[in-house]
Amino acid sequence: QGQLVESGGGSVQAGGSLRVSCKSSSGFRWNRDCVAWFRQAPGKEREGVASIKIGSGLTSYASSVTGRFTISQDTANRAVHLQMNILKPEDTAMYFCAAITECGGPRDSPPISASVYKVWGQGTQVTISS
């Protein structure tokens, strides 16, 4: 997967939207790689938010973001995006993307556990004000 670089974080008011992106320096491998977004707020454990299997496009979401967040692949730009809508103050956190190769078959749901992922980006801050 090469190096991962996140972008797109920022500050918005509750109810607003943001899109964060994760770009790979070498691209993601079709039907081999999974990419996930995690977040960590001060004093809290890292939480899996969403994951996607590159190629099949299968996704997994945390219950706290289902219906509000959408993860998508953008292979032309070697990126994975996380569209975040109806943002809440509790979504405030540092958001990290991570990737792993050989994450199961094309019909297997992509994992969303931090312990599985091997390559990590540096993170981008998302702050939601009430």
C-alpha positions in Angstrom: 0.0 0.0 0.0 3.0 2.4 0.4 2.6 5.3 2.6 -0.8 6.6 3.6 -1.6 10.3 3.9 -4.9 11.7 5.2 -6.3 15.0 4.3 -9.6 16.9 4.5 -10.0 17.3 8.3 -11.2 20.5 9.7 -13.8 22.2 11.9 -17.5 22.4 11.3 -20.7 23.0 13.2 -22.9 20.1 14.3 -25.1 19.0 11.5 -22.5 19.8 8.9 -20.5 17.6 6.6 -16.8 16.9 5.9 -14.9 14.5 3.6 -11.6 13.1 4.7 -9.4 11.3 2.2 -6.6 8.7 2.5 -4.2 8.6 -0.4 -1.7 5.8 -0.9 1.7 6.6 -2.4 1.7 3.3 -4.4 -2.0 2.6 -4.8 -4.2 -0.1 -3.4 -4.4 -3.6 -4.8 -7.6 -4.8 -6.4 -9.3 -7.6 -4.4 -6.4 -7.8 -2.1 -6.4 -4.7 0.1 -8.7 -3.5 2.8 -8.7 0.1 3.9 -10.3 1.4 7.1 -10.9 4.6 8.9 -10.4 4.9 12.7 -10.7 7.7 15.1 -9.4 8.5 18.5 -10.6 11.2 20.8 -8.5 12.4 23.8 -8.6 9.9 26.6 -10.5 7.4 24.6 -9.5 4.2 22.8 -9.1 4.1 19.0 -12.4 3.2 17.4 -13.0 1.6 14.1 -15.4 3.8 12.0 -15.6 2.2 8.5 -13.8 -0.2 6.2 -13.9 -1.1 2.6 -12.5 -4.0 0.5 -10.8 -2.5 -2.6 -12.3 -4.0 -5.7 -15.6 -5.6 -4.5 -16.4 -2.4 -2.6 -17.8 -4.3 0.4 -18.1 -2.1 3.4 -18.4 -2.3 7.2 -19.5 0.5 9.5 -19.5 1.1 13.3 -23.1 1.4 14.5 -22.4 4.9 15.7 -21.9 6.2 12.2 -24.2 4.0 10.1 -26.4 6.1 8.0 -24.3 9.2 8.4 -20.8 8.2 7.1 -20.0 6.6 3.7 -16.6 5.1 2.8 -15.7 4.8 -0.9 -12.8 3.8 -3.1 -11.3 6.1 -5.7 -8.8 3.9 -7.4 -8.1 6.4 -10.2 -6.7 8.7 -7.5 -5.3 5.9 -5.3 -7.5 7.1 -2.5 -10.3 6.1 -0.1 -12.7 8.7 1.0 -14.9 9.0 4.1 -17.9 11.2 3.6 -19.2 12.3 7.0 -22.7 13.9 7.2 -24.9 15.0 10.0 -21.8 15.4 12.2 -22.1 15.5 15.9 -19.8 16.9 18.6 -19.0 13.3 19.6 -17.5 12.7 16.2 -14.7 15.0 17.2 -11.4 13.1 17.1 -8.2 12.5 15.2 -9.1 10.4 12.2 -6.6 7.8 10.9 -6.7 5.6 7.8 -5.1 2.2 7.7 -4.6 -0.6 5.2 -3.9 -4.3 5.1 -3.3 -6.8 2.3 -4.9 -10.2 2.1 -8.0 -9.3 4.1 -10.1 -12.3 3.1 -12.1 -13.2 0.0 -14.0 -10.7 -2.2 -17.2 -11.7 -0.5 -15.9 -11.4 3.1 -16.7 -8.2 4.9 -13.7 -6.0 5.5 -12.4 -6.0 9.1 -12.8 -3.0 11.3 -10.5 -3.9 14.2 -7.4 -1.8 14.6 -5.3 -4.8 15.6 -5.7 -6.2 12.1 -4.3 -3.3 10.1 -0.6 -3.0 9.4 0.0 0.3 7.6 -1.2 3.6 9.2 -1.4 7.2 8.2 -0.5 10.1 10.5 -4.1 11.3 11.0 -6.2 14.4 10.4 -8.1 16.3 13.0 -11.9 16.6 12.8 -13.6 19.0 15.2 -17.3 19.4 15.5 -18.7 22.3 17.5 -22.2 22.4 19.0 
